[in-house]
């Protein structure tokens, strides 16, 4: 959608909720004094030949009418808050210096083995190390799509990787798993520390909002210490416009290819249906296809029916997330339409995947403050997800909707962030559902020193409550990895794996 349409819509939303609370938006080598890690191995990887390339369609040109912020993360939390969250918690401000993460074990990440789960959960190892079907690893999408196509750079697994020693976060405890199966509880614990591979497959066309997926990345992600990748995908723009929403086989083959590379690196994967603007009543993104309003929800159900069948043979380490950040027309307190819609999506999945772990979050952008109005799923294989970017005046600076200039430091107040986590913890214990913090992060426009301090606080506080997480984002405007320089941001990576 146009910037003007977005801003007009968000002003209306802001007027209703601004006074209530704040929301927030949405490999190894030697270190130098610029804050990045140079990797000769990753450079070599981009030049090596690969036997599974997976071409993808990209745009021929950039639409100059779209702002950089609109092209990238597209999270609109910033328009509905001023940095304070609604919470029943009375948590006092938390400082980084006095916070200590809760840990249970130390493991060593590698490019070939899954992160070891806490020994108190018996089923973790078998889930985390499940081998994918032999056919999946060889999945290579056709070389063309309906959009203009480009050839993906030939790459291969880096010749060398850096192994990072990491501390495994605490397994869900204190009743967090009372309403789920032991297998799902174990799988939730194995998700540990993750990263989003965003601004790629959830753009209207891959490449519009950032880089095109490179198969050299999954081994780098695994070697850095991550155990899980959340994979946002905009399926709605690659399906027929009628109620059947027949998925484009070329695009689905592309998703298969990316999934195969992530599994081959030994990573858990969350396939996340991301950005179906009409489902939320939003205006369309540039390049997004409009459909008749009468079939919007039917298409979402049809998409999950197809995805359920398509991925039914995948191992348990491949999880589904029904929808990213439901909001706008999905929000109306306890009677939120989302409470009526998500069970239909889940039922579509359960026809072919009766026990697969499925992630579902509350409406209102998956913010923890909406958990009290979220009808708890009775399904015993559901993991509940929340997002936390508080305070957004710091984390989203440089994005539209934030008034302060860029390069504004964080003031050190963690009250809003920890208050949201306390709300989630209380809800999790009461409902017996494990919590996965599927997104948190800060924009590149913020000072690096403040990003390091905020990220340290965020990770520490998330893990102290026994939650697992996925940081936003691998690349682009919140990125930890510079795909042009082929280097991690050393300072930020260290905060996640101290």
N, C-alpha and C positions, 0 to 999 in steps of 0.2 A: 504494500500500500504506500501511498505518498506520505511524506513526512507530515504534511499539513493534516491529512486525515487521521494519522496516528495521534498527533498532538491534540487535535480536537477531541478525539475519543477519550484519551487519557485524562484531559482536563475534567471531563464529566465524571470519570471514575474517581479522580483525585478529590473532587469536592465532597464526595460521599464518605471518604474514608481517611482523608489526610489527618484528621484530628485523632484518629483511633490508634494508628500504628504505622510503622515503617516497614517497607519491604525492600528487597534488593534483587537485582536482575538475575533479571536473568541475568651416542649416549655416553657416556662417560668420556673421560680424557683428562687433559691438564687444564688447570684453572688459570686465567689471566686476571688483570686488574679491571676488566670491564664487566665482570659479573657473569660471564658465560663460560661454559666448558667446551673447549674445542675438541673435536673428535675426528681424527684422521680416518678412523674406521668408517664413520658414517659418510665421509666424503667419498671414500672408495666405493661404498655401497651404492651410491647413486650412479656410479659409472659402470657397475658390473652388469652382466646379462642375466635375465630372469626368464624362466620357461613358462611363467604365468603372468602375463602383463596386465590384462584387464583394462582395455581402453575405456575411456569415459567421455561423454559429451560435455563440452564447456561452451561458455558464451564467447562469441567472436569479439565482443567489445564490452567496455564498462559503461553502465548507465550512469552518466554524471548527475542525473537528477536525484539520485539516492545518496544520502549521507553515508559516511563511513560507518557510523554507529548503527544505522539502519541496516547496512549490508551484513554486519557481523553478528554479534551475539543475539540481538533482537529480544532481549529480556526487558520488560517494561515495568519492573518493580519500582524503578526510580520515580515514576510519575504519581505514585500513591503513598509517598511517605516522606518524612523529614528526619529519619534516623532513629525513631523510637518504636519499639514493638509492643504489642499487647500481650501480656503474660500474667498468669496467676502467681508467678514466682516472685519472691522478694530478694532475689539474688543481688548482692552488692557488686559494684564495679570490680572487675577482675583484671589484674595486671599480669603481664607475661612473666615477670620475674618471680612471682609467687605461685605459678601454676606448674604442676607436675603431671605428665601423662600417666595413665594407669596402663601397665603392661603386664603380660604374663609370660612371655617367652621371647627368645631371640632366634631368628631364623636367617638364613642367607638366601637372598634372591638369586635366581639364575635364569638363563634363557631357555632352560629345558625342563624345569620342574615347577610345580605350582607351589605357592606359599603354604607353609605348613600351618594348619589350624591348631588352636589350643588343644592340648591332650584331653581336656575334660569333655570334648565333644567327639564321640566315637565315630560318627559317620563322615567326618570331614575329609579324610584322606581319599576315600573312595569316590567322593563327589568331585573333589578338586582335580583328580588325576584321570578322570574318565577320558578315554580315547575317542576322538571324533571318528565317524564313519570314513572309510578310506576314500569314498567318492567326494566328500566335502572338500578335502584338502586340495583336490585337483580342479575345483570349480573355477573356470575361467570364463568371464562374460564375453559375449560377442564383441567384435571390434568397433561396432557403430551403434548409435542411438538415434532417436528422432531429432535430437538437437545436433548442432554442429559439433564435430568430434575433433579431439586432439589425441595424439598418441602419448600414452603414459610413459614417462622416462623409464628406461630399462634399469632395474635395480635388483639387488639380491641382498640376502642377509649379510650384515657387516662381517668382515673377516674376524674382527675381535670385538669384544664387549667388555664393559667394566662391571664387575660384580659389586653390588652394594649390600652391606650388612644392615638389616633393618630390624626393628622391634615390632613384633606382632601386636596389634591393638587387642584390647580385652574382648573376649567373646561376649555375646549378649548374655546378660546376667540379671539378677534381681527381678525375675519374673518376666523378662522381655520376651521369652519364648514359650510362655505357658499355653498359648493358643495355637501354636504351630507344631508341625512334626519335627522329630529330631533331625531328620535329613535337611529340612529347610532351615532350621536353626544352625546346623553345621555349615550349610552353604552360605548363610548370611555372615557367619564369622569368617569364612574363607575369602569373602570379598575384600576384607581388610582395607587396603589403601589403593584407591583407583584414580583414574583420570578420564576426562571426557574427550572423545575424538570429535569435537564439534566444529560447526561452520563448514562442514564438508557435505555429507549426504543429506543434511536437513535444509540446505539451500534449495531454492526452486530447481536449479541445475548445479550439479557439483562443480565447484570452481568459481561460482559467482561470488561467494563470501570469503574465500580464502583458498588455500592450496587444495590440490587434488591428492587423494590418498596415495601414499607411497608404501609399498610392501617392506621397505627397509625399516619403517617405524616400529612395528610391533616388537621386534627383538630389542630395539633401543628402550622401549617402554618397559619391557620385562627386566632388562638389565639394570635399569635405574631403580628398580625395587617395587614397581607397581604390580598388583595381582589381578586387577580388574579394569576393563575398559567399558565405559558406557558409550554406546554407539547411537547417537541421535540420527533418525532417518525420517524424511518427509515422504511417506508412502502415498499420501493423498494426492500429490501432484503427479504421480506416476501410475495412475489408475483411470479407468474409464469414468466418464462424468455421470453415468447413471447410477442407480441404486446398487447394482452388482459390483461396482468398483473393481473391475477386473484388472489385476496388477500387470503392468508392463513386464513381460518376461526378460527383456534386456536389462531393465533396471534391477529386477529381482536377482538376476545373475550377477550383477555388480555387487549387490549386498552380500550374496553368497561368497564372492571372491574375497571381499574385505573380511568377512567372518572367518573364512578359512585361514587367512594369514594371522589373524589374532589368536585363533585356537592353536595354530602351529607353534606360536611363541609361548604357549602354556598359560594364556590369560583367560580368566572368566570374562564373559561378554554379556552386557545388558543391551538387548535390542529395544530401543526406545522410539515409539511413535511420537514424532516431534513436529510441531508447527502444522496444524490443519486449521488455518485462520477462521474459516467459516464455522467451525465447530464451537469456537469461542465467541462468535459474533463480531470478530474483528474485520477490518478492511484487509484486502489482499496485499501480499508482497508483490513487488515487481517480478513478473514471470510466473506468478501463481495462477492456476486455472480456476475460474469460477464455475460453480455447479448450482443447480436448482436448489434453493433452500429446503425444499421438501425432502430431499434425499441425503442431506448432510449427515445425519446420525446413522441412517441405514448404511451409508458408505463406510463409516467408521467400523460398524459391526461386521460388514462384509470383508473389510480389509483384514481384521483379526481372524475371521474364519479362514481366510486363505493363508495367512501367515502361520496360523496354528497347524494347518495341514502340511505346509511347506517345510516347517522346521521341526516337525514332530519327532524325527529321528535324531535330532541333535542331542548331545549329552546334557546332563543336568547343569553343567557349568555355563550353559547358554540360557539366559533368563529373559523374560519379557517385561517391558514396562508399558502399561496400557496407554498412557498419554502424558506428555510433558506439560506441567503447569496449567491445568485447566483454570479458566478465569472468566471475567466479564459475565456473559449470559449463563455461565456455569455456576455463578456465585449468587446465592440468596440465603445465607445462613444455614440453618438446619434443614431447610427445604431445598437446598441447592440442587439444581438439575443434575449436577455431577453425581450426586448420591443415587440417582435413578439410572443414569447412563452407564456408570462403570460396571455394575453387575451384569449388564447385557454384553459388554465387551469381554468380561471375564468368562461368561457362559460360552461365548463363541470360542474362546481359547480352550476351555475345559472339554469341549467335544472331542478334541484330539490330543490334548495334553493334560490329563487328569491330575497329575501330581507335580508338574513343572512349577518352579518358583516364579511368581509373578509379582512385580513391584507396582504398587498403587499409592498415590499421594492425595492429600486433600486438595480442594479447590483453592482459589485465591493464590495462584502461583506456587502451589505446594508449600505455602508458608505454614510454620508450626502453629501460628495463632489461629488457623482455621481447623485444627484438629478437633476441637470440641464440637464443631458442627459437621464433622466427617462421620458418616455412618460406618462403623467398623465392619470390615469384611469378615464373614464367618468362615471363609475358606481357610483351611489349616496350612496352606502352602503360599501364603501371601506375606511379603515383606513390605513394610510401609516406608515410603520415601518422603523426605522434606528437602527444601533448599534454604540456604541461609547466606545472605549477602549483607547483613547488617553491620555497621551503619552504611546505607547506600550513598550518603553524601561523600563518603570516602571511597568505597569500592567501585562506584559507578562514575566517578568523575571522568569527564571526557565524553560521556554518553549524553545524548539529548535528554532533557528533563532535569539535569543537575545544574544549579546556578553558579556554583563556585568555579573559579578558574582551575585549570589542570595543575598538576604538581603540588596539590594541597596535601600536607601531611596528615596522618591519622592522629587524633588527639589522645589515643590510648584508652578511651572508654569502651570497655567490652560488655557493658551492661545489657544492651539490646541483643547482642549476639548470644550471650550466655542465657539470657532470659528465655529466648526462643528454644534453646536446647533443653532448658529445664521444663518448659511446657511439653516438649516432645518426650522427655524421659518419663514424666508423670503419666502421660497418656499411654506410652508404651508399656509401662508396668501395669496400669489398670486394664489394658486390653490384651496384654500378653503377646504383642507383636514386635518383632525386631525392627529397628530403625536404621535406614541407610540414608546418609546425607548425600544426595545425588549431585548437588552442585554447591560450591562456595568458591570465592576467588575475588581478585581485585584487578582493576583495569590497568593497562600499561601506562596510562597517563599519570598515575599516582607515583610519588617518589619511591624508588626502590627500597630505601631503608624502612619506610613505613609499610610497604607491601610485605617485607620480610617480617616485621614485628606483628602485623595483623595476621598473616598466615600462620606464624608460630602460635599465636593465641588461638586461632580458629582450630587448627589441627589438634592442639593440646586439649582444648575444651571438648571437642567432639569425642576424642578417644577416652577422655576421663569419664564420660558417661556411658562407655561401652558401645558406642556407635561406630559403624564403618563409614567410609566416605569415598567420594570421587571429586577431585578438584576440577574446576572449570578454568583453564582449558589447555589442551595440548599446544595449540598454535593460535594465531590470530590475536585479537585485541586483549585477551586475558592470558595469553599463552605463556607456558613454561619453556617451550622449545622453539627456537628460531629455525624454521625450515629453510630459510635462505642461507644462513650461516652454518646450518647443520650443527647446532650447539644448544645444550640446555642452559638455562639461566642458573648458574651455579648457586647463587645465594638463595634463590627460592627453592630449588630442589633440596638443598640442605635442610631447610625448615620442615620439609615433609618427611625427610629421612635423616634425623639428627644422629 
